[in-house]
Amino acid sequence: MAEIQSVVRAFDILRAVAGEADGRSLADIARTVELPKSTVSRMLSTLEAIGAVERVAQPDGFRIGAEIITLAAQVAYPRSLIAVAHPYLQELAQAAGETVSLGVPDGDQVYYIDQVDSWHNLRLKDWTGHRLPLYATSDGKLYLAHMPAEALERYLSHPLHPHSEQTITDPELLRHELAQIRRQGYAWNHREYDPDIVSLAAPIWDAGGQLVASICIFGPFFRFPPEERCGEIIQLTVTVAQKISHRLQGLTQRMNENGITPAMPTGVLISATEAN
């Protein structure tokens, strides 16, 4: 049992260290895992010896080590992205009280790879594993808004079939909304795919300035978004997407520092510079 407890504590410490890309102090880690500093110090020494953590410039500071990064690099991209993003999905779902999903661009569709449900009794469908059209979803419109101009025009040259009475099928109207999305940095979907659902999506950028994923919060139209919290929910969603971007970029930087080539997504990568 003592060995099992040590393993659990080691993982708790690793999670605490991984929470900050630039490293955390011994005192901060001990507070987070609620263990004595002496115990945490001994375990960090062991983890450092096997390359799981490494020291940083700040006094008694530690960050995730090369061995953990090497292991993470061997995981397929969607799974590694889920591992990075999932705690933030939980954070947003708890703060906003609605369901939150993680999506990636996959050709002319959005592929949903993770979801955290709301705490409401009335919950929504789990979209994990589903692919939905770009023009009829908030995530998808986000990807279209940052797609290179030529690629966007090729996409809009194909028929846009309605999925509900609210689906935008006029390319000119969609172009107008996409321009607004580029300006504001997030995208709404007002019952355009499922007539009962309203959603809000914000972008996740990698270290190369490419739009590789999105975080989406959604709920039934009769309660989401609550008028009195609309601005707050926008800010929460954008901030959480920025946190995920920062963590993803930090992980990529650390991999590059250690000569590791990170796994890349199989979907379409959208460059911020190409879209402008």
C-alpha positions as CSV (number, residue, x, y, z in Angstrom):
1,M,0.0,0.0,0.0
2,A,2.9,2.4,0.8
3,E,4.2,1.9,-2.8
4,I,0.7,2.7,-4.2
5,Q,0.5,5.8,-2.1
6,S,3.9,6.9,-3.3
7,V,2.8,6.5,-7.0
8,V,-0.4,8.5,-6.4
9,R,1.6,11.3,-4.6
10,A,4.2,11.3,-7.5
11,F,1.4,11.8,-10.0
12,D,-0.2,14.5,-7.9
13,I,3.2,16.3,-7.8
14,L,3.7,15.9,-11.5
15,R,0.2,17.4,-12.2
16,A,1.0,20.3,-9.9
17,V,4.3,21.0,-11.7
18,A,2.7,20.7,-15.1
19,G,0.2,23.4,-14.2
20,E,2.7,26.1,-14.9
21,A,4.8,26.0,-18.1
22,D,7.5,28.2,-16.5
23,G,7.8,26.0,-13.4
24,R,6.5,26.2,-9.8
25,S,8.3,26.6,-6.5
26,L,8.6,23.8,-3.9
27,A,6.3,25.7,-1.5
28,D,3.6,26.2,-4.2
29,I,3.7,22.6,-5.1
30,A,3.5,21.5,-1.5
31,R,0.4,23.7,-1.0
32,T,-1.3,22.4,-4.1
33,V,-0.8,18.7,-3.2
34,E,-1.4,19.4,0.5
35,L,1.7,17.5,1.7
36,P,4.6,18.6,3.9
37,K,7.4,20.4,2.1
38,S,9.9,17.8,3.3
39,T,7.9,15.0,1.7
40,V,7.5,16.9,-1.5
41,S,11.2,17.8,-1.6
42,R,12.2,14.1,-1.3
43,M,9.8,13.0,-4.0
44,L,10.9,15.9,-6.3
45,S,14.5,14.8,-5.8
46,T,13.6,11.2,-7.0
47,L,11.6,12.6,-9.9
48,E,14.5,14.8,-10.8
49,A,16.9,11.9,-10.8
50,I,14.9,10.0,-13.4
51,G,14.3,13.1,-15.6
52,A,10.6,13.5,-14.8
53,V,11.2,17.0,-13.5
54,E,14.0,19.5,-13.7
55,R,15.0,22.6,-11.8
56,V,14.4,26.1,-13.1
57,A,16.0,29.5,-12.3
58,Q,13.6,30.5,-9.6
59,P,14.5,29.4,-6.0
60,D,13.4,25.8,-5.4
61,G,11.6,25.9,-8.8
62,F,10.7,22.8,-10.8
63,R,9.1,22.1,-14.2
64,I,8.3,19.0,-16.2
65,G,11.4,17.2,-17.3
66,A,12.6,15.8,-20.7
67,E,11.6,12.2,-19.9
68,I,7.9,13.2,-19.5
69,I,8.1,15.4,-22.6
70,T,9.5,12.5,-24.6
71,L,6.7,10.2,-23.5
72,A,4.1,12.9,-24.3
73,A,5.6,13.3,-27.8
74,Q,4.9,9.7,-28.6
75,V,1.1,10.0,-28.0
76,A,-1.1,10.7,-31.0
77,Y,-2.0,14.3,-31.4
78,P,-5.7,14.2,-30.4
79,R,-5.0,12.4,-27.2
80,S,-2.1,14.7,-26.2
81,L,-4.3,17.7,-27.0
82,I,-7.1,16.2,-24.8
83,A,-4.6,15.7,-22.0
84,V,-3.5,19.4,-22.2
85,A,-7.0,20.8,-22.6
86,H,-9.3,18.7,-20.5
87,P,-8.6,20.4,-17.1
88,Y,-9.5,23.8,-18.8
89,L,-12.7,22.4,-20.2
90,Q,-13.6,21.4,-16.7
91,E,-12.7,24.8,-15.4
92,L,-15.0,26.5,-18.0
93,A,-17.9,24.1,-17.5
94,Q,-17.8,24.7,-13.8
95,A,-17.5,28.5,-14.1
96,A,-20.2,29.0,-16.8
97,G,-22.5,26.1,-15.9
98,E,-22.8,24.7,-19.4
99,T,-21.4,21.9,-21.5
100,V,-17.9,22.4,-23.1
101,S,-16.3,20.6,-26.0
102,L,-13.0,20.4,-27.7
103,G,-12.9,20.3,-31.5
104,V,-10.3,20.1,-34.3
105,P,-10.6,21.0,-38.0
106,D,-10.8,17.9,-40.2
107,G,-11.1,18.8,-43.8
108,D,-14.5,20.5,-44.3
109,Q,-15.8,19.3,-41.0
110,V,-15.3,19.8,-37.2
111,Y,-14.2,16.7,-35.3
112,Y,-15.1,16.7,-31.6
113,I,-12.6,14.9,-29.5
114,D,-13.6,15.7,-25.9
115,Q,-16.5,17.0,-23.9
116,V,-17.3,18.0,-20.3
117,D,-21.0,18.0,-19.4
118,S,-22.7,20.8,-17.4
119,W,-24.1,20.2,-13.9
120,H,-27.7,20.8,-15.0
121,N,-30.2,18.0,-14.8
122,L,-31.1,18.7,-18.4
123,R,-27.9,17.7,-20.3
124,L,-27.1,17.7,-23.9
125,K,-25.9,15.0,-26.3
126,D,-22.2,14.0,-26.1
127,W,-20.7,15.1,-29.4
128,T,-17.4,13.3,-28.9
129,G,-16.5,11.4,-32.0
130,H,-18.9,13.3,-34.2
131,R,-18.1,15.4,-37.3
132,L,-20.2,18.4,-38.2
133,P,-20.1,20.8,-41.1
134,L,-18.0,24.0,-40.8
135,Y,-20.6,26.5,-41.9
136,A,-23.3,25.4,-39.5
137,T,-21.3,25.3,-36.2
138,S,-19.5,27.9,-34.1
139,D,-16.2,26.0,-34.2
140,G,-16.5,25.6,-38.0
141,K,-17.2,29.2,-38.6
142,L,-14.2,30.0,-36.5
143,Y,-12.0,27.8,-38.8
144,L,-13.6,29.3,-41.9
145,A,-13.0,32.8,-40.6
146,H,-9.2,32.1,-40.4
147,M,-9.0,30.1,-43.6
148,P,-6.8,31.5,-46.4
149,A,-8.9,33.5,-48.8
150,E,-8.5,31.2,-51.8
151,A,-9.4,28.1,-49.8
152,L,-12.5,29.9,-48.3
153,E,-13.7,30.8,-51.8
154,R,-13.3,27.2,-52.9
155,Y,-15.3,26.1,-49.9
156,L,-18.1,28.6,-50.5
157,S,-18.4,27.6,-54.2
158,H,-20.1,24.4,-53.0
159,P,-23.8,24.4,-52.0
160,L,-24.5,25.1,-48.3
161,H,-27.4,22.9,-47.3
162,P,-29.7,23.9,-44.5
163,H,-29.7,21.9,-41.2
164,S,-32.3,24.1,-39.5
165,E,-34.3,27.2,-40.3
166,Q,-31.4,29.3,-38.9
167,T,-28.6,27.8,-41.1
168,I,-26.8,30.5,-43.1
169,T,-26.7,29.2,-46.7
170,D,-26.1,32.5,-48.5
171,P,-22.3,32.7,-49.1
172,E,-22.4,36.5,-48.9
173,L,-24.1,36.6,-45.5
174,L,-21.6,34.0,-44.3
175,R,-18.7,36.0,-45.6
176,H,-20.0,39.0,-43.6
177,E,-20.3,37.0,-40.4
178,L,-16.8,35.5,-40.9
179,A,-15.3,39.0,-41.2
180,Q,-17.0,39.9,-37.9
181,I,-15.6,36.7,-36.3
182,R,-12.1,37.6,-37.4
183,R,-12.5,41.0,-35.8
184,Q,-13.9,39.9,-32.5
185,G,-11.9,36.7,-32.0
186,Y,-14.8,34.3,-31.2
187,A,-17.8,32.8,-33.0
188,W,-21.5,32.3,-32.1
189,N,-23.9,29.7,-33.5
190,H,-27.5,30.5,-33.0
191,R,-29.5,27.3,-33.6
192,E,-27.9,26.9,-37.0
193,Y,-27.2,23.1,-36.8
194,D,-29.4,21.9,-34.0
195,P,-32.5,24.2,-33.6
196,D,-32.4,23.7,-29.9
197,I,-28.7,24.7,-29.3
198,V,-26.7,27.9,-29.1
199,S,-23.0,27.8,-28.9
200,L,-19.9,29.9,-28.6
201,A,-16.4,28.9,-29.8
202,A,-12.9,30.4,-29.3
203,P,-9.6,29.5,-31.1
204,I,-6.6,27.5,-29.8
205,W,-3.3,28.5,-31.5
206,D,-0.1,26.5,-31.6
207,A,3.4,27.8,-31.4
208,G,3.6,28.4,-35.1
209,G,0.5,30.7,-35.1
210,Q,-1.7,28.0,-36.6
211,L,-5.3,27.5,-35.5
212,V,-5.3,23.8,-34.5
213,A,-8.3,23.4,-32.3
214,S,-11.2,25.2,-30.6
215,I,-13.1,25.2,-27.3
216,C,-16.8,25.5,-27.5
217,I,-19.4,26.1,-24.8
218,F,-23.1,25.4,-25.7
219,G,-26.5,25.0,-24.1
220,P,-30.2,24.9,-24.9
221,F,-31.4,28.1,-26.5
222,F,-33.9,28.9,-23.7
223,R,-31.1,29.3,-21.1
224,F,-27.9,29.9,-23.0
225,P,-26.5,32.4,-23.0
226,P,-28.1,34.1,-19.9
227,E,-28.5,37.7,-20.9
228,E,-27.0,39.0,-17.7
229,R,-23.8,36.9,-18.1
230,C,-23.3,37.0,-21.8
231,G,-20.2,39.3,-21.7
232,E,-18.7,37.3,-18.8
233,I,-19.2,34.0,-20.7
234,I,-17.5,35.4,-23.8
235,Q,-14.5,36.5,-21.7
236,L,-14.4,33.2,-19.8
237,T,-14.4,31.2,-23.0
238,V,-11.7,33.3,-24.8
239,T,-9.5,33.3,-21.7
240,V,-9.7,29.5,-21.3
241,A,-8.8,29.1,-25.0
242,Q,-5.8,31.4,-24.5
243,K,-4.7,29.3,-21.5
244,I,-4.8,26.1,-23.6
245,S,-2.9,27.8,-26.4
246,H,-0.3,28.9,-23.9
247,R,0.1,25.4,-22.5
248,L,0.2,23.9,-25.9
249,Q,2.8,26.4,-27.1
250,G,4.9,25.8,-24.0
251,L,4.9,22.1,-24.5
252,T,6.0,22.5,-28.1
253,Q,8.8,24.8,-27.1
254,R,10.0,22.3,-24.5
255,M,9.9,19.5,-27.1
256,N,11.9,21.6,-29.5
257,E,14.5,22.4,-26.8
258,N,14.9,18.7,-26.2
259,G,15.2,17.9,-29.9
260,I,11.8,16.2,-30.0
261,T,9.5,16.5,-33.0
262,P,5.9,16.8,-31.6
263,A,3.1,14.9,-33.2
264,M,1.0,17.0,-35.5
265,P,-2.8,17.1,-36.0
266,T,-4.1,15.2,-39.0
267,G,-6.7,17.8,-39.8
268,V,-6.3,21.1,-41.7
269,L,-4.0,23.6,-40.0
270,I,-5.1,27.2,-40.5
271,S,-2.4,29.9,-40.3
272,A,-3.3,33.3,-38.8
273,T,-1.0,35.1,-41.3
274,E,-2.4,33.3,-44.3
275,A,-6.0,34.2,-43.3
276,N,-5.3,37.9,-43.2
